[in-house]
């Protein structure tokens, strides 16, 4: 199926297949869908990194990013006062408050990771949440609607927590909780959560849960759980290595997630099954993601690509899929 579809696509195009940056989406801007693909877009968020040629040079704590060579904050922050955030507070201002507090308290997180989490949310969150809202709208549940963000292979879990932080109570017609899954809970997780809680009180131990399990064990338990749920699930994963990204996608499909957004990395072996010519023309990484997009499409998802700035990471492509209702 995938091989035939890719072959048909190649045959239908005159001359050389255009690069991904030249391919247009059939979905219009009025539906909040990107209309063209930019493989190195400008920053959208409040943490902007210089392109130093090596993203690892940004592996300095977030406070250092806003400091001079002596460690002094470039813009000294006043004694912190907890902001009043309501359902009408803009996402940009919420993120500014969160980053401000992370820097002020010298949170144990790199500027690179903060920028990565912010850009991932800004390029996938609106569509992911929109898909979850559509699923809830078409369900039999009319009261106490709920959605769950499952951040798989989450690390410290900042990305998943930003989904909750940027959606204060009252903004959505549904509650939101966050489930973080990884082998071990890093010490930095609770520190980051507590700092975010100061700014966004609804992001707390009641709404954010860390599950210490490897992905296989979590998936097996989750899929065999007899307790049916009316929640709409949003699956996300940033840089799940190699075939773990495929496992995340497989779980999303099997659990009928409302949406799945992944930013793959470590592509060795992941393009297996893609035609030789596709791999030779596009390279292993793009071939693997094309294969993944066809799989999701065949399983009833609308699939799109997005990207974050390459100054953060060269593995910057996102696959964003929304379940067709």
Backbone bond lengths (Angstrom), bond angles and torsions (degrees), N, CA, C in turn:
res aa  C-N    CA-C-N  psi(-1)  N-CA   C-N-CA  omega(-1)  CA-C   N-CA-C  phi
1 X - - - 1.467 - - 1.520 110.96 -
2 X 1.337 117.02 -51.04 1.461 121.12 -178.67 1.516 110.34 -66.58
3 X 1.349 116.47 -45.34 1.461 120.84 -179.02 1.522 110.19 -60.22
4 X 1.337 116.81 -44.30 1.459 120.88 -178.69 1.523 111.16 -64.70
5 X 1.339 116.09 -40.02 1.464 119.85 -178.64 1.516 111.03 -66.45
6 X 1.338 116.66 -43.02 1.458 120.29 179.30 1.519 110.58 -65.45
7 X 1.332 116.31 -41.18 1.457 120.40 179.54 1.525 110.40 -62.56
8 X 1.331 117.03 -42.66 1.458 120.79 178.77 1.518 111.49 -63.04
9 X 1.331 115.43 -38.28 1.459 120.10 179.02 1.515 110.84 -63.03
10 X 1.327 116.65 -44.53 1.461 121.27 -179.02 1.526 111.53 -65.91
11 X 1.336 115.95 -39.91 1.456 119.88 -178.18 1.531 111.87 -70.30
12 X 1.311 115.93 -28.89 1.463 119.59 -177.19 1.513 113.10 -76.00
13 X 1.325 116.88 -15.32 1.454 120.05 -175.99 1.519 110.91 -98.82
14 X 1.318 118.23 129.37 1.458 120.49 177.71 1.518 110.43 -73.43
15 X 1.311 115.68 138.27 1.460 119.67 176.18 1.506 112.15 68.36
16 X 1.312 115.16 -147.51 1.457 121.32 -175.39 1.529 111.03 -77.44
17 X 1.328 114.76 140.72 1.458 119.73 176.23 1.517 109.25 -64.09
18 X 1.357 119.05 130.67 1.461 119.91 -179.66 1.521 111.17 -67.33
19 X 1.325 116.17 155.93 1.456 120.07 176.55 1.515 108.73 -69.93
20 X 1.350 116.26 163.20 1.446 119.73 -178.59 1.519 111.71 -58.71
21 X 1.343 117.10 -30.37 1.450 119.97 -178.57 1.525 111.93 -69.03
22 X 1.342 117.45 -12.84 1.456 120.98 -179.37 1.526 113.14 -100.68
23 X 1.320 116.83 -8.88 1.459 120.75 -175.24 1.526 110.10 -82.75
24 X 1.303 117.61 131.10 1.463 121.87 -179.86 1.517 110.52 -100.06
25 X 1.327 115.29 147.92 1.455 121.32 175.43 1.519 109.66 -83.83
26 X 1.332 118.41 142.83 1.467 120.54 176.94 1.519 112.27 -75.50
27 X 1.334 117.19 -2.90 1.461 120.75 -178.07 1.518 110.06 -95.43
28 X 1.315 115.92 136.85 1.461 120.75 -172.98 1.515 111.71 -83.32
29 X 1.330 115.64 160.25 1.455 121.18 178.38 1.519 111.85 -62.44
30 X 1.319 116.92 -27.02 1.465 120.56 -179.21 1.520 111.98 -64.74
31 X 1.322 116.36 -19.14 1.459 121.07 177.00 1.522 110.99 -99.99
32 X 1.331 116.17 17.94 1.460 122.39 177.58 1.521 112.60 60.86
33 X 1.317 116.53 31.47 1.450 121.40 176.92 1.527 108.70 -109.11
34 X 1.313 116.31 141.94 1.453 118.35 177.05 1.524 108.84 -64.56
35 X 1.315 117.28 145.95 1.452 120.94 -177.62 1.519 112.13 -105.01
36 X 1.297 118.39 -8.67 1.456 121.47 174.10 1.519 108.14 -152.81
37 X 1.323 115.64 161.69 1.458 119.41 -175.93 1.525 109.82 -105.50
38 X 1.312 116.01 127.60 1.459 123.02 176.60 1.522 106.48 -115.47
39 X 1.341 117.15 116.59 1.460 118.59 -175.59 1.526 112.83 -81.83
40 X 1.332 118.28 -1.20 1.468 121.35 174.46 1.529 108.50 -149.14
41 X 1.321 117.03 70.94 1.466 120.68 -175.07 1.525 111.87 -74.81
42 X 1.316 117.01 163.29 1.471 120.08 174.99 1.525 110.62 -72.10
43 X 1.313 115.94 163.69 1.463 120.74 178.82 1.525 110.22 -67.77
44 X 1.327 115.28 142.09 1.459 121.81 173.30 1.523 111.28 -103.61
45 X 1.326 116.52 -27.15 1.453 121.60 -170.97 1.510 114.82 -89.58
46 X 1.332 114.50 -173.69 1.463 121.88 -174.07 1.526 112.81 -87.81
47 X 1.321 117.79 -10.43 1.465 121.65 175.84 1.519 107.62 -108.43
48 X 1.314 116.52 109.59 1.464 122.78 -177.65 1.526 108.85 -111.51
49 X 1.335 116.18 125.17 1.461 121.81 -178.54 1.520 110.12 -104.54
50 X 1.328 115.50 142.68 1.458 119.87 173.18 1.518 109.05 -72.85
51 X 1.323 115.74 149.38 1.459 119.86 174.65 1.526 108.24 -83.23
52 X 1.327 116.54 96.31 1.459 122.39 -176.30 1.526 112.39 -93.68
53 X 1.332 116.39 4.58 1.454 120.13 179.99 1.503 113.95 85.90
54 X 1.323 116.84 -16.14 1.467 122.11 178.59 1.522 107.92 -144.85
55 X 1.344 118.13 105.09 1.466 121.09 -177.78 1.529 113.85 -55.82
56 X 1.337 117.33 -27.40 1.462 119.27 -178.55 1.518 112.46 -64.41
57 X 1.341 117.15 -17.61 1.460 119.70 176.69 1.531 111.08 -67.29
58 X 1.317 116.54 -13.80 1.464 120.74 177.11 1.523 111.48 -95.10
59 X 1.313 117.17 12.10 1.466 119.46 177.89 1.528 109.42 -83.37
60 X 1.303 115.27 59.65 1.454 123.59 173.44 1.520 107.87 -120.00
61 X 1.304 116.22 150.07 1.458 118.88 -179.75 1.522 110.82 -54.06
62 X 1.326 115.12 151.84 1.450 120.91 -176.59 1.525 111.46 -58.35
63 X 1.324 118.79 -33.73 1.472 120.56 178.06 1.523 110.02 -63.77
64 X 1.333 116.79 -39.51 1.454 120.99 -179.63 1.525 111.20 -62.22
65 X 1.307 116.74 -32.65 1.459 121.23 179.76 1.527 111.51 -61.62
66 X 1.332 115.79 -30.89 1.466 120.29 -178.56 1.528 111.61 -104.43
67 X 1.350 117.19 19.54 1.458 121.23 -176.22 1.521 111.31 -120.12
68 X 1.354 115.72 162.61 1.456 120.29 174.62 1.522 109.62 -86.35
69 X 1.327 117.14 -174.35 1.465 120.74 -176.02 1.519 112.97 -63.73
70 X 1.328 117.31 -19.01 1.465 121.06 179.41 1.524 112.47 -94.60
71 X 1.319 115.39 3.66 1.465 119.14 178.47 1.512 114.25 85.60
72 X 1.337 117.27 7.45 1.461 120.27 178.59 1.530 109.60 -87.51
73 X 1.317 116.20 136.68 1.453 120.15 179.65 1.525 110.02 -60.11
74 X 1.325 115.77 131.57 1.456 120.20 -178.90 1.522 111.46 -63.12
75 X 1.304 115.78 -36.70 1.458 121.31 173.80 1.518 107.22 -119.70
76 X 1.345 116.60 95.26 1.472 119.54 -176.06 1.523 111.17 -52.89
77 X 1.331 115.96 130.10 1.454 120.74 -177.97 1.526 109.46 -89.94
78 X 1.293 118.05 135.89 1.467 120.93 177.97 1.518 110.15 -69.64
79 X 1.329 115.19 168.68 1.461 119.23 174.70 1.525 107.95 -52.42
80 X 1.329 115.49 126.56 1.451 119.38 -168.21 1.517 111.75 -71.58
81 X 1.314 116.01 133.88 1.449 122.83 173.10 1.525 107.82 -117.35
82 X 1.315 116.24 131.96 1.457 120.10 -178.74 1.516 109.19 -62.91
83 X 1.323 117.63 123.24 1.467 119.96 -178.70 1.518 111.04 -73.07
84 X 1.302 115.53 157.59 1.458 120.76 173.61 1.519 107.93 -94.28
85 X 1.316 115.56 107.95 1.460 121.14 -178.78 1.519 108.74 -108.26
86 X 1.321 115.26 128.93 1.453 120.95 179.32 1.524 109.25 -120.03
87 X 1.307 115.97 179.99 1.465 120.59 -179.53 1.527 111.82 -64.93
88 X 1.338 116.66 -17.72 1.465 119.96 -179.15 1.536 112.87 -96.41
89 X 1.321 117.02 -3.84 1.464 119.85 177.78 1.520 109.64 -65.43
90 X 1.312 116.70 133.18 1.464 120.08 -176.38 1.522 111.24 -67.31
91 X 1.323 114.91 152.46 1.470 120.24 176.45 1.515 110.52 -58.66
92 X 1.330 117.07 -39.71 1.469 120.38 179.90 1.520 111.53 -59.34
93 X 1.325 117.46 -43.70 1.463 120.24 -179.12 1.529 111.72 -70.52
94 X 1.324 116.69 -36.62 1.472 118.94 176.23 1.523 109.70 -60.72
95 X 1.330 116.69 -46.87 1.456 120.27 -179.57 1.527 111.36 -64.06
96 X 1.324 117.45 -37.38 1.464 120.46 177.17 1.522 110.86 -60.73
97 X 1.323 116.50 -43.93 1.464 120.51 179.89 1.528 110.99 -64.78
98 X 1.336 116.50 -42.22 1.469 120.12 -179.54 1.527 110.43 -64.09
99 X 1.329 117.13 -48.64 1.468 121.08 -178.98 1.521 110.22 -64.03
100 X 1.321 117.06 -40.48 1.461 121.75 178.26 1.521 110.74 -56.27
101 X 1.327 115.23 -44.65 1.475 119.20 -177.72 1.529 111.12 -72.20
102 X 1.338 117.51 -38.04 1.458 120.63 177.55 1.529 110.92 -60.55
103 X 1.344 115.70 -42.01 1.463 120.09 -179.73 1.521 111.07 -70.62
104 X 1.311 117.22 -42.57 1.466 122.15 -176.98 1.524 111.09 -60.79
105 X 1.341 116.49 -39.24 1.467 121.15 -177.28 1.525 112.81 -94.98
106 X 1.338 117.30 8.51 1.464 121.81 178.85 1.526 110.77 52.65
107 X 1.316 115.27 52.37 1.465 121.16 -178.07 1.521 111.26 -59.57
108 X 1.332 117.34 145.81 1.473 121.52 -178.41 1.527 112.13 -78.17
109 X 1.330 115.97 67.01 1.459 120.83 179.28 1.521 107.90 -149.81
110 X 1.341 116.33 140.59 1.461 121.23 -179.00 1.522 111.49 -74.59
111 X 1.341 115.29 152.12 1.467 120.59 173.49 1.523 110.09 -58.67
112 X 1.337 116.22 -38.14 1.464 121.34 178.82 1.522 110.66 -58.84
113 X 1.331 117.36 -44.06 1.456 120.96 -177.12 1.530 111.42 -71.66
114 X 1.324 116.43 -36.23 1.465 119.44 176.85 1.524 109.80 -64.69
115 X 1.336 116.37 -47.78 1.470 120.05 179.13 1.521 110.59 -60.71
116 X 1.326 117.30 -41.19 1.459 121.68 -178.84 1.526 111.19 -62.29
117 X 1.331 116.79 -46.01 1.463 120.81 -179.30 1.521 111.36 -65.14
118 X 1.331 116.29 -41.97 1.468 120.03 179.90 1.529 110.78 -63.99
119 X 1.334 116.42 -48.53 1.468 119.47 -177.67 1.520 111.30 -65.85
120 X 1.334 117.38 -36.53 1.468 120.66 176.93 1.520 109.68 -60.79
121 X 1.332 116.63 -46.81 1.466 119.01 -179.63 1.523 111.47 -63.31
122 X 1.321 116.86 -45.51 1.462 119.86 -175.42 1.518 112.61 -66.56
123 X 1.335 117.82 -21.72 1.466 120.43 -177.67 1.534 113.12 -102.54
124 X 1.321 116.70 -5.53 1.468 118.56 -179.95 1.525 113.27 -132.87
125 X 1.316 117.06 -25.60 1.454 120.46 -170.77 1.515 115.10 -60.63
126 X 1.319 117.33 -45.06 1.462 120.39 -176.35 1.517 111.24 -61.71
127 X 1.334 116.29 -43.50 1.470 119.64 -179.58 1.521 111.17 -71.79
128 X 1.348 116.63 -38.64 1.461 119.76 179.69 1.523 111.17 -63.43
129 X 1.323 116.18 -45.86 1.458 120.36 179.82 1.526 110.50 -68.48
130 X 1.330 116.60 -37.70 1.461 119.48 176.31 1.514 112.37 -59.99
131 X 1.333 116.39 -40.00 1.469 120.02 177.60 1.519 110.81 -64.15
132 X 1.338 116.85 -41.27 1.466 120.82 179.44 1.526 110.52 -64.88
133 X 1.314 116.54 -38.26 1.467 119.73 179.41 1.528 110.99 -66.43
134 X 1.326 116.13 -37.61 1.467 118.72 177.89 1.528 111.25 -65.82
135 X 1.321 116.35 -39.97 1.466 119.97 177.93 1.528 110.38 -61.72
136 X 1.328 116.91 -43.97 1.460 120.61 179.65 1.529 111.18 -66.19
137 X 1.316 116.12 -38.64 1.469 120.38 179.44 1.517 111.20 -61.90
138 X 1.325 116.98 -36.13 1.462 121.43 -177.85 1.529 113.02 -89.81
139 X 1.314 116.84 1.40 1.465 120.50 -179.59 1.526 110.09 -89.71
140 X 1.322 115.51 174.71 1.458 120.60 179.12 1.522 111.58 -83.82
141 X 1.324 116.98 -5.69 1.462 120.78 -177.54 1.521 109.22 -82.24
142 X 1.320 116.77 124.03 1.470 121.44 -179.28 1.523 112.25 -113.09
143 X 1.333 117.52 -19.97 1.460 121.37 179.85 1.521 109.78 -126.34
144 X 1.331 114.99 155.29 1.464 121.86 178.14 1.525 111.83 52.18
145 X 1.316 115.87 45.68 1.458 119.99 178.12 1.524 110.08 -68.80
146 X 1.337 115.33 145.28 1.455 119.56 -175.34 1.520 110.51 -144.28
147 X 1.318 115.59 145.06 1.451 121.20 172.55 1.520 108.99 -126.98
148 X 1.327 115.86 148.85 1.455 120.66 -179.65 1.521 109.23 -124.35
149 X 1.319 115.70 130.34 1.460 122.40 174.81 1.524 107.45 -94.92
150 X 1.328 116.22 118.59 1.463 120.83 179.67 1.526 108.22 -106.88
151 X 1.331 115.33 106.69 1.458 122.39 179.96 1.525 107.06 -94.77
152 X 1.327 116.61 102.02 1.458 121.84 -173.63 1.531 110.34 -94.61
153 X 1.346 115.85 141.51 1.473 121.40 -171.58 1.531 107.67 54.85
154 X 1.326 115.02 53.00 1.464 122.84 -163.17 1.513 115.41 -80.69
155 X 1.355 118.21 -18.56 1.455 118.35 -172.14 1.516 109.33 62.14
156 X 1.330 117.27 -132.17 1.469 120.33 -179.30 1.522 112.89 -73.01
157 X 1.334 117.44 -14.35 1.453 120.23 173.34 1.510 115.89 86.64
158 X 1.345 117.93 13.58 1.463 119.59 -177.81 1.523 111.78 -60.67
159 X 1.325 117.97 -40.03 1.466 120.24 -177.26 1.521 110.82 -60.94
160 X 1.314 116.89 -49.59 1.459 119.98 179.30 1.521 112.07 -60.82
161 X 1.328 116.95 -40.22 1.461 119.98 -179.04 1.529 111.99 -67.70
162 X 1.338 117.48 -30.25 1.464 119.57 177.14 1.524 111.41 -67.16
163 X 1.343 117.16 -31.95 1.466 119.66 175.52 1.527 109.71 -57.62
164 X 1.328 116.10 -43.94 1.467 119.63 179.82 1.521 111.18 -73.08
165 X 1.329 117.43 -41.27 1.467 120.98 -177.64 1.518 111.67 -60.22
166 X 1.308 117.00 -38.44 1.472 121.25 -175.63 1.521 113.20 -82.66
167 X 1.331 116.93 3.81 1.471 120.61 179.66 1.528 109.59 -132.35
168 X 1.347 115.88 76.88 1.467 120.44 -178.77 1.524 111.56 -61.18
169 X 1.321 117.04 157.76 1.464 120.37 176.58 1.524 110.84 -53.52
170 X 1.315 116.30 133.65 1.449 121.07 179.88 1.515 113.55 98.83
171 X 1.338 116.89 -18.15 1.472 118.45 179.11 1.526 110.42 -74.30
172 X 1.307 116.48 -39.38 1.456 121.54 178.56 1.523 109.07 -105.60
173 X 1.304 117.00 156.46 1.457 120.20 175.48 1.519 109.79 -87.28
174 X 1.303 115.37 34.51 1.459 121.45 -179.29 1.518 107.90 -158.94
175 X 1.313 116.09 151.74 1.458 119.82 173.80 1.522 109.04 -80.46
176 X 1.321 116.23 159.98 1.461 120.64 179.72 1.523 109.80 -132.64
177 X 1.302 115.23 132.18 1.454 120.01 171.32 1.523 108.71 -124.61
178 X 1.332 116.08 163.47 1.460 121.63 -174.79 1.522 109.45 -126.47
179 X 1.321 115.45 130.98 1.453 122.39 177.31 1.526 107.91 -117.11
180 X 1.323 116.29 118.38 1.458 122.19 179.57 1.517 108.73 -105.08
181 X 1.315 116.57 131.32 1.467 120.52 -176.08 1.517 109.77 -127.39
182 X 1.331 116.75 124.56 1.459 122.35 173.22 1.523 108.55 -162.28
183 X 1.322 115.60 166.41 1.468 120.30 -176.27 1.527 111.87 -57.11
184 X 1.325 115.68 -45.37 1.458 120.94 -177.71 1.522 109.21 -136.02
185 X 1.304 115.60 145.87 1.454 120.17 176.20 1.524 109.39 -84.15
186 X 1.329 118.57 114.14 1.465 120.15 179.84 1.528 110.57 -65.73
187 X 1.328 116.26 150.51 1.456 119.68 178.16 1.529 111.32 -60.19
188 X 1.328 115.69 -28.44 1.465 119.48 -177.64 1.525 112.75 -68.96
189 X 1.334 117.52 -20.88 1.466 119.24 -175.14 1.516 112.05 -60.24
190 X 1.331 117.59 -53.92 1.467 119.89 -176.25 1.524 111.24 -64.89
191 X 1.330 117.30 -32.07 1.465 120.28 178.00 1.527 109.81 -65.52
192 X 1.334 116.08 -47.17 1.461 120.11 179.62 1.524 110.90 -63.66
193 X 1.325 116.30 -42.85 1.473 119.60 -179.58 1.531 110.37 -61.56
194 X 1.333 116.63 -43.99 1.464 119.69 -178.30 1.527 111.85 -65.31
195 X 1.329 116.55 -36.28 1.470 119.74 177.37 1.522 110.34 -66.75
196 X 1.339 116.52 -44.02 1.467 119.78 178.69 1.520 110.49 -64.30
197 X 1.334 117.04 -35.39 1.461 121.01 179.05 1.524 111.32 -59.74
198 X 1.336 117.19 -35.69 1.463 120.46 179.15 1.526 111.30 -60.21
199 X 1.331 115.60 -35.31 1.470 121.27 -178.56 1.529 110.61 -89.40
200 X 1.320 115.53 -41.27 1.473 122.71 -176.09 1.531 108.07 -124.49
201 X 1.321 117.93 86.39 1.476 121.03 -173.01 1.518 114.44 -57.74
202 X 1.326 117.82 -22.91 1.472 120.35 -179.33 1.536 112.00 -75.10
203 X 1.326 117.20 -10.78 1.473 120.99 174.71 1.528 106.53 -95.02
204 X 1.322 116.39 97.12 1.461 120.40 -173.01 1.521 110.39 -148.08
205 X 1.315 116.68 -172.01 1.461 120.70 -176.97 1.524 112.58 -64.90
206 X 1.311 117.43 -21.33 1.461 120.07 179.20 1.532 111.98 -79.50
207 X 1.320 116.50 -29.66 1.466 119.77 -176.13 1.525 113.24 -105.06
208 X 1.332 116.65 -12.95 1.471 121.17 179.25 1.527 108.99 -121.96
209 X 1.316 115.68 121.27 1.465 121.07 -179.48 1.523 109.64 -121.69
210 X 1.317 116.42 133.76 1.471 121.06 176.21 1.527 108.54 -105.37
211 X 1.326 115.77 124.01 1.467 122.16 179.52 1.527 108.38 -107.65
212 X 1.315 116.67 116.82 1.467 121.03 179.29 1.529 109.79 -87.55
213 X 1.312 115.87 91.89 1.460 122.67 178.63 1.517 108.51 -152.26
214 X 1.336 115.78 149.03 1.457 115.99 171.28 1.533 107.86 -73.99
215 X 1.302 115.55 163.72 1.466 119.77 -171.40 1.520 112.17 -62.15
216 X 1.331 117.83 -42.71 1.469 120.63 -178.72 1.523 111.48 -58.79
217 X 1.330 116.33 -45.54 1.463 120.22 -178.63 1.522 111.13 -66.07
218 X 1.320 115.77 -41.00 1.465 118.70 179.85 1.523 110.80 -64.26
219 X 1.319 116.57 -45.21 1.468 120.92 -178.71 1.522 110.24 -61.40
220 X 1.333 116.58 -46.62 1.466 120.61 -179.73 1.517 110.96 -58.23
221 X 1.333 116.51 -47.34 1.465 120.35 -179.12 1.522 111.45 -66.76
222 X 1.318 116.58 -42.47 1.466 120.44 -177.37 1.525 111.49 -64.14
223 X 1.326 116.72 -43.42 1.464 120.06 -177.20 1.529 112.47 -74.22
224 X 1.329 116.91 -23.43 1.464 120.02 -179.32 1.522 112.00 -94.62
225 X 1.322 116.76 -2.35 1.460 121.09 -179.56 1.521 108.99 -66.29
226 X 1.323 115.63 125.97 1.464 120.09 -177.53 1.526 112.60 -79.44
227 X 1.344 116.36 -12.77 1.461 119.29 -177.33 1.528 109.97 -78.40
228 X 1.315 115.14 106.38 1.464 119.24 178.82 1.523 109.39 -67.75
229 X 1.312 116.64 147.30 1.450 120.72 179.76 1.521 109.98 -127.17
230 X 1.327 114.25 144.34 1.459 119.67 177.09 1.521 111.27 -96.46
231 X 1.326 116.13 6.24 1.458 119.97 179.65 1.525 110.70 -72.56
232 X 1.313 114.80 148.05 1.459 120.47 170.99 1.526 106.60 -93.75
233 X 1.307 116.80 127.25 1.466 119.54 -174.39 1.520 112.01 -102.53
234 X 1.327 114.48 138.60 1.453 124.28 176.18 1.523 106.61 -115.07
235 X 1.329 116.88 114.89 1.467 121.06 -178.22 1.524 108.40 -99.53
236 X 1.333 116.30 129.03 1.454 120.87 176.08 1.522 109.66 -133.44
237 X 1.320 115.73 154.81 1.466 120.27 175.68 1.520 108.97 -162.13
238 X 1.310 116.38 127.47 1.459 120.95 178.55 1.524 109.28 -111.51
239 X 1.305 114.93 119.04 1.461 123.56 175.79 1.530 113.22 57.78
240 X 1.339 115.31 46.62 1.465 119.81 167.87 1.526 106.53 -73.28
241 X 1.307 116.69 120.66 1.470 120.96 -168.50 1.532 113.23 -65.62
242 X 1.331 114.67 133.05 1.452 121.63 170.83 1.510 113.82 52.67
243 X 1.333 115.66 -125.39 1.458 121.21 -175.13 1.520 113.03 -70.86
244 X 1.338 118.19 -9.82 1.466 118.88 175.77 1.525 110.67 -60.98
245 X 1.326 116.48 -33.93 1.467 119.25 175.99 1.526 110.11 -61.15
246 X 1.336 116.92 -40.98 1.468 120.20 177.98 1.525 110.91 -65.26
247 X 1.333 116.95 -35.26 1.459 120.39 177.36 1.532 110.53 -66.45
248 X 1.335 116.30 -38.59 1.467 120.47 177.48 1.528 109.99 -63.14
249 X 1.331 116.43 -46.23 1.467 120.77 178.78 1.521 110.53 -62.73
250 X 1.333 116.75 -43.26 1.465 120.66 178.92 1.514 111.71 -59.87
251 X 1.329 116.90 -41.37 1.460 120.98 179.00 1.529 110.42 -66.07
252 X 1.340 116.17 -42.15 1.465 119.82 179.69 1.526 110.72 -59.50
253 X 1.325 116.39 -44.13 1.459 120.94 -179.43 1.522 110.91 -65.44
254 X 1.325 116.08 -47.98 1.467 120.08 -175.86 1.527 112.13 -67.04
255 X 1.332 116.34 -32.34 1.468 119.76 179.92 1.521 112.12 -89.71
256 X 1.331 116.56 2.57 1.459 122.91 179.66 1.531 111.33 55.53
257 X 1.308 115.25 49.08 1.461 120.74 177.40 1.521 110.03 -62.28
258 X 1.322 116.18 147.92 1.463 120.27 177.68 1.516 110.67 -65.67
259 X 1.326 115.86 -34.73 1.462 119.90 179.41 1.517 109.47 -155.84
260 X 1.324 115.17 159.21 1.456 121.15 174.39 1.520 107.83 -142.68
261 X 1.330 115.81 128.93 1.464 122.34 178.34 1.524 108.10 -128.40
262 X 1.331 115.99 122.67 1.458 120.24 -177.96 1.520 109.60 -132.29
263 X 1.330 115.51 149.57 1.455 121.68 172.20 1.532 106.24 -122.93
264 X 1.339 116.96 95.17 1.470 121.13 -172.02 1.529 112.87 -70.98
265 X 1.319 115.31 164.29 1.464 121.73 170.41 1.532 108.11 -154.98
266 X 1.327 116.44 176.25 1.471 121.86 178.00 1.527 110.44 50.49
267 X 1.316 116.33 73.14 1.456 122.29 -169.32 1.535 114.90 -84.59
268 X 1.305 118.43 -1.30 1.464 120.31 -175.88 1.530 111.34 -52.84
269 X 1.316 116.20 121.00 1.462 121.23 176.85 1.506 115.06 83.86
270 X 1.337 117.79 -8.10 1.467 119.32 -174.08 1.525 113.38 -81.47
271 X 1.332 117.78 -13.77 1.470 119.98 179.94 1.522 112.03 -89.69
272 X 1.326 117.66 4.09 1.461 120.83 -179.71 1.523 110.07 -55.72
273 X 1.332 115.95 129.86 1.457 121.14 -177.53 1.514 112.62 103.00
274 X 1.341 117.07 -17.02 1.463 120.02 174.96 1.523 109.38 -79.42
275 X 1.329 118.42 142.95 1.463 120.32 179.48 1.530 111.59 -56.92
276 X 1.312 114.74 145.95 1.463 120.79 -179.45 1.526 111.42 -54.67
277 X 1.328 116.66 -43.10 1.457 120.51 -178.10 1.516 112.24 -64.49
278 X 1.331 117.20 -35.40 1.456 120.89 178.30 1.523 109.89 -66.56
279 X 1.331 116.34 -44.01 1.462 119.84 178.71 1.524 111.29 -63.51
280 X 1.329 116.43 -39.13 1.464 120.05 -177.94 1.527 110.75 -69.57
281 X 1.324 117.02 -36.99 1.463 120.60 -177.18 1.528 112.08 -77.60
282 X 1.338 116.48 -44.03 1.458 120.25 -173.15 1.528 114.02 -102.33
283 X 1.331 117.09 -15.85 1.452 119.66 -174.59 1.517 110.82 90.50
284 X 1.323 114.76 165.03 1.464 120.48 -174.63 1.523 111.80 -63.63
285 X 1.340 117.79 -45.73 1.465 119.87 -173.26 1.532 111.83 -64.27
286 X 1.328 117.61 -48.52 1.462 119.70 179.45 1.522 110.98 -65.23
287 X 1.344 117.30 -38.26 1.473 120.50 179.06 1.516 110.78 -61.73
288 X 1.342 116.01 -41.16 1.463 119.84 179.06 1.520 110.77 -63.73
289 X 1.329 116.81 -41.91 1.462 119.47 -178.26 1.526 112.32 -73.18
290 X 1.327 116.83 -31.89 1.470 119.96 173.52 1.530 109.66 -63.27
291 X 1.332 115.90 -44.14 1.470 120.19 178.24 1.530 110.05 -59.94
292 X 1.331 116.61 -43.76 1.463 120.95 179.45 1.525 111.34 -63.31
293 X 1.334 116.23 -37.64 1.462 119.21 -178.93 1.523 111.25 -67.22
294 X 1.341 117.35 -38.35 1.460 119.93 177.27 1.524 111.07 -67.06
295 X 1.314 116.76 -38.00 1.466 119.76 178.00 1.523 110.02 -60.71
296 X 1.331 116.64 -48.03 1.458 120.44 -179.74 1.527 111.20 -64.37
297 X 1.316 116.45 -40.55 1.465 120.32 178.57 1.525 110.91 -60.63
298 X 1.327 116.88 -43.15 1.460 121.45 -179.82 1.531 111.77 -66.25
299 X 1.344 116.20 -23.10 1.465 120.55 -179.24 1.530 112.60 -94.06
300 X 1.325 116.10 10.17 1.455 118.89 173.40 1.512 115.62 96.28
301 X 1.313 117.76 23.61 1.460 121.42 179.69 1.524 110.74 -113.66
302 X 1.329 115.31 141.29 1.462 120.59 168.44 1.524 106.39 -81.84
303 X 1.328 117.72 126.28 1.464 121.61 -171.44 1.515 110.91 -118.87
304 X 1.311 115.84 137.64 1.451 121.55 177.61 1.529 108.64 -140.14
305 X 1.321 115.31 161.84 1.462 121.39 173.57 1.524 109.16 -108.25
306 X 1.311 116.07 149.72 1.457 122.80 172.26 1.526 106.30 -142.20
307 X 1.311 116.94 178.98 1.465 120.12 179.44 1.517 109.63 -154.49
308 X 1.328 115.69 155.60 1.452 121.79 171.71 1.529 107.19 -109.45
309 X 1.325 119.58 165.29 1.474 120.71 -177.67 1.531 112.47 -59.46
310 X 1.322 116.05 140.70 1.463 121.27 -179.44 1.525 112.87 -69.73
311 X 1.329 117.38 -14.67 1.467 119.69 175.29 1.525 111.01 -63.58
312 X 1.344 116.43 -21.86 1.467 121.03 178.11 1.520 110.17 -83.72
313 X 1.322 116.02 -48.55 1.464 121.83 -177.79 1.522 109.81 -162.56
314 X 1.342 117.79 143.58 1.464 119.01 174.10 1.534 111.86 -72.54
315 X 1.332 117.17 -21.58 1.468 122.23 175.97 1.525 107.46 -88.14
316 X 1.320 115.43 70.98 1.462 120.22 -164.70 1.525 114.79 -110.85
317 X 1.322 117.94 6.50 1.475 119.90 -176.29 1.528 111.13 -88.02
318 X 1.319 115.56 136.42 1.462 122.38 175.69 1.518 110.07 -108.34
319 X 1.314 115.42 144.06 1.460 122.19 166.07 1.521 106.14 -106.55
320 X 1.319 116.44 121.52 1.465 121.85 -178.27 1.523 107.86 -119.14
321 X 1.317 115.91 117.49 1.464 120.40 -176.28 1.515 110.89 -126.09
322 X 1.350 115.22 134.61 1.458 121.87 179.45 1.523 108.79 -120.17
323 X 1.310 115.77 132.15 1.458 119.62 -179.74 1.509 110.65 -69.18
324 X 1.322 115.53 132.13 1.451 119.60 176.16 1.527 108.90 -76.95
325 X 1.316 116.69 126.97 1.474 120.51 -176.84 1.526 110.19 -88.54
